[in-house]
């Protein structure tokens, strides 16, 4: 009998240890589900692991692209969506309930390329970049590329542009940039999560594009900076609004977001591409978690508010190691106000 009691006590202790999330934090049986952007997946994965260890809250996330995340939120099959593309006023009206945009981090969309013959960082002007994805710049020794790379022996290798095949917030950022710098692109292709690409091949997710570039000599594709770093891909310097060729980095991403801080304080959906500033990388943007303002499930809603509050404060300490930029103080303030709007049945959901 005594042995049975000892065994029962041991089983109870094991169950409680399992519920604690392995980090000695508060036990929680709440499981949250989300889906969407691949752009922030590296930092989200880290955050969800850290948060589970400290709170016991499990967050399951599907990295399926911003378009998929928006659709799943609209259908009510997830607790939150994630998108690098902010919803326009018209898109917000299509959602079944009011949606809040919570910027989480800033990142850079970089041009990763596979050209072993080029041993120094490639420099690209906006015109050359637009030409590559329009299909009018067909070889690596095209005059549009040569002009920005004096003294570099550029081969006559064919250029293969790699773009996203799925609905993508990263594509929205990239095509918003191309529309801002190329009237031809703006009139013929435009900006959206999905566009009719004039040239190149498609791949799914940031993972797919980086993988395609890594295995295909002569290729170039747009991915979030962390994916290029993880795959050891070369990245191009891009010419910014002041004419400087800027390397994509944590510092140049931060410079771009800081240059846009005033506009973001007025509306976090404001575009941050082609930001003014001598050190600003031209394709930098915020990525968002999208949540319904009024939550059907109060327990889940409370945990969403708690997680978001943690992510925009303590979570920011983890972002730079994965090549994301911290949120400016102005954006954190806006986020705090948005999180405070979360309710369930009209009742506020207090966060930690």
Secondary structure as the mmCIF struct_conf table of DSSP 4:
data_model
#
loop_
_struct_conf.conf_type_id
_struct_conf.id
_struct_conf.beg_label_comp_id
_struct_conf.beg_label_asym_id
_struct_conf.beg_label_seq_id
_struct_conf.end_label_comp_id
_struct_conf.end_label_asym_id
_struct_conf.end_label_seq_id
HELX_RH_AL_P HELX_RH_AL_P1 UNK A 2 UNK A 19
TURN_TY1_P TURN_TY1_P1 UNK A 20 UNK A 24
STRN STRN1 UNK A 31 UNK A 36
BEND BEND1 UNK A 38 UNK A 38
TURN_TY1_P TURN_TY1_P2 UNK A 39 UNK A 40
HELX_RH_AL_P HELX_RH_AL_P2 UNK A 41 UNK A 55
STRN STRN2 UNK A 58 UNK A 63
HELX_RH_AL_P HELX_RH_AL_P3 UNK A 66 UNK A 75
TURN_TY1_P TURN_TY1_P3 UNK A 76 UNK A 76
BEND BEND2 UNK A 78 UNK A 79
STRN STRN3 UNK A 80 UNK A 83
BEND BEND3 UNK A 84 UNK A 85
HELX_LH_PP_P HELX_LH_PP_P1 UNK A 86 UNK A 88
HELX_RH_AL_P HELX_RH_AL_P4 UNK A 89 UNK A 94
BEND BEND4 UNK A 95 UNK A 97
STRN STRN4 UNK A 99 UNK A 113
TURN_TY1_P TURN_TY1_P4 UNK A 116 UNK A 117
BEND BEND5 UNK A 120 UNK A 120
STRN STRN5 UNK A 123 UNK A 124
HELX_RH_AL_P HELX_RH_AL_P5 UNK A 126 UNK A 134
TURN_TY1_P TURN_TY1_P5 UNK A 135 UNK A 135
STRN STRN6 UNK A 139 UNK A 139
TURN_TY1_P TURN_TY1_P6 UNK A 140 UNK A 141
HELX_RH_AL_P HELX_RH_AL_P6 UNK A 143 UNK A 146
TURN_TY1_P TURN_TY1_P7 UNK A 147 UNK A 148
BEND BEND6 UNK A 149 UNK A 149
TURN_TY1_P TURN_TY1_P8 UNK A 150 UNK A 151
HELX_LH_PP_P HELX_LH_PP_P2 UNK A 157 UNK A 157
STRN STRN7 UNK A 158 UNK A 158
HELX_LH_PP_P HELX_LH_PP_P3 UNK A 159 UNK A 159
STRN STRN8 UNK A 160 UNK A 164
BEND BEND7 UNK A 165 UNK A 166
HELX_RH_AL_P HELX_RH_AL_P7 UNK A 169 UNK A 181
HELX_RH_AL_P HELX_RH_AL_P8 UNK A 183 UNK A 188
TURN_TY1_P TURN_TY1_P9 UNK A 189 UNK A 189
BEND BEND8 UNK A 192 UNK A 194
BEND BEND9 UNK A 198 UNK A 200
STRN STRN9 UNK A 201 UNK A 203
BEND BEND10 UNK A 204 UNK A 204
HELX_RH_AL_P HELX_RH_AL_P9 UNK A 205 UNK A 215
BEND BEND11 UNK A 216 UNK A 216
TURN_TY1_P TURN_TY1_P10 UNK A 217 UNK A 218
STRN STRN10 UNK A 219 UNK A 224
HELX_RH_AL_P HELX_RH_AL_P10 UNK A 225 UNK A 230
TURN_TY1_P TURN_TY1_P11 UNK A 231 UNK A 232
STRN STRN11 UNK A 234 UNK A 235
STRN STRN12 UNK A 237 UNK A 239
TURN_TY1_P TURN_TY1_P12 UNK A 241 UNK A 242
BEND BEND12 UNK A 243 UNK A 243
STRN STRN13 UNK A 245 UNK A 246
HELX_RH_AL_P HELX_RH_AL_P11 UNK A 250 UNK A 259
TURN_TY1_P TURN_TY1_P13 UNK A 260 UNK A 260
HELX_RH_AL_P HELX_RH_AL_P12 UNK A 261 UNK A 266
TURN_TY1_P TURN_TY1_P14 UNK A 268 UNK A 269
BEND BEND13 UNK A 270 UNK A 270
TURN_TY1_P TURN_TY1_P15 UNK A 273 UNK A 274
BEND BEND14 UNK A 277 UNK A 277
TURN_TY1_P TURN_TY1_P16 UNK A 278 UNK A 279
BEND BEND15 UNK A 282 UNK A 283
STRN STRN14 UNK A 284 UNK A 292
BEND BEND16 UNK A 293 UNK A 293
STRN STRN15 UNK A 294 UNK A 294
BEND BEND17 UNK A 296 UNK A 296
HELX_RH_AL_P HELX_RH_AL_P13 UNK A 298 UNK A 312
TURN_TY1_P TURN_TY1_P17 UNK A 313 UNK A 313
HELX_RH_3T_P HELX_RH_3T_P1 UNK A 314 UNK A 318
TURN_TY1_P TURN_TY1_P18 UNK A 319 UNK A 319
HELX_RH_3T_P HELX_RH_3T_P2 UNK A 320 UNK A 322
TURN_TY1_P TURN_TY1_P19 UNK A 323 UNK A 323
HELX_LH_PP_P HELX_LH_PP_P4 UNK A 324 UNK A 324
STRN STRN16 UNK A 325 UNK A 325
HELX_LH_PP_P HELX_LH_PP_P5 UNK A 326 UNK A 328
HELX_RH_AL_P HELX_RH_AL_P14 UNK A 329 UNK A 339
TURN_TY1_P TURN_TY1_P20 UNK A 340 UNK A 341
STRN STRN17 UNK A 343 UNK A 344
TURN_TY1_P TURN_TY1_P21 UNK A 345 UNK A 346
STRN STRN18 UNK A 347 UNK A 348
#
